[in-house]
Amino acid sequence: MSSRTNRGILDRLKKGVVQGAEGYVFELERRGYIKAGPYVPEVVLDFPEAVKELHREFLRAGSEVMVALTYYAHREKLRDVGRENDLEFMNRQAVRLANEVAREGDALVAGNICNTWAYDPQNAQASSKIVRAMYEEQLGWALEEGIDFVISETNDYLGEALIALEVIKQLKLPAMVTLASVQQSQTRDGYDYVEACKILADHGADIVGLNCDRGPETMLPIIEKIRSVVSCYVAAQPVPYKTNAQFPTFESLRTGSGEQAFPLLLEPFLCNRFEMAEFARKAQTMGINYIGICCGGAPHYVRAMAEALGKTVPASKYSPVMELHPVLGTHVEEKHKEFLADWKN
Ligand SMILES: [Zn+2]
């Protein structure tokens, strides 16, 4: 294994907040390269340039980690779309693409494994074997292609997350393991999210936390509790949607006519860039170490978050200067001026 850069993820976290960015599958679906429903990242093989372009946009916007697009690129899912034979090539190619763009900046490359839909707590022994084999083959290829650490994410089950952690640790790589929080307060195998993160930390995860499902408002209170019970690094990667106490996840959001908004009718619920900038600030104040974004994420959010964290990034060259607009400049809401002022500095 060769490290992509001089400083690995743990060194960077020791020095301060590391910013990530995800939501590749959602964004590439919107751009017409991935089919909603199966959400298999066929784009990696069919339109590799589209994947590289999104990596590059996130890199320019401030993401310090290029996450290989291997989400759902596992045996179970590829079988669903009849591309099981492409499994190895798709996984290797995804890591190569991430590496190519990471080298354009100073970014790390993360291998990525996720919920498999193969894990069954009622049949834990047999299903664990299947899940472990899937993770081992995916990460084996990723390691050969070159990764700095692994993100195991969107975990519905603590049991499955622990298998992921074990496989990552066997490979002697830093492990970031984050849970999906689609249910009210517990994983699908019945562990409170906070307790589950504590267990993952106790089993040696370097970074624990939450990704996906919840927007800033409903993710931060849980993240704050996680921060208070673990001593390892904590990650928060919310979706940029306006979830609230009544509709805590983006899966639970309903349109005016009562229709489920997830996943194709979510636009009216999008946060604006200022709200995501504010999230980044709050997370930083809370002591969160890895701050990112998940499904729905796009480069303008990532840049606003980077700048809220005090960074100037390549895309800052084109950050808003609204006073140069002939009429709109005076119409910026008071609460957003703080961030615009930051952008000017
Ligand atoms: Zn997501």
Boltz pocket constraint, residues with backbone or C-beta under 6 A from the ligand:
constraints:
  - pocket:
      binder: B
      contacts: [[A, 23], [A, 211], [A, 212], [A, 213], [A, 239], [A, 294], [A, 295]]
      max_distance: 6.0
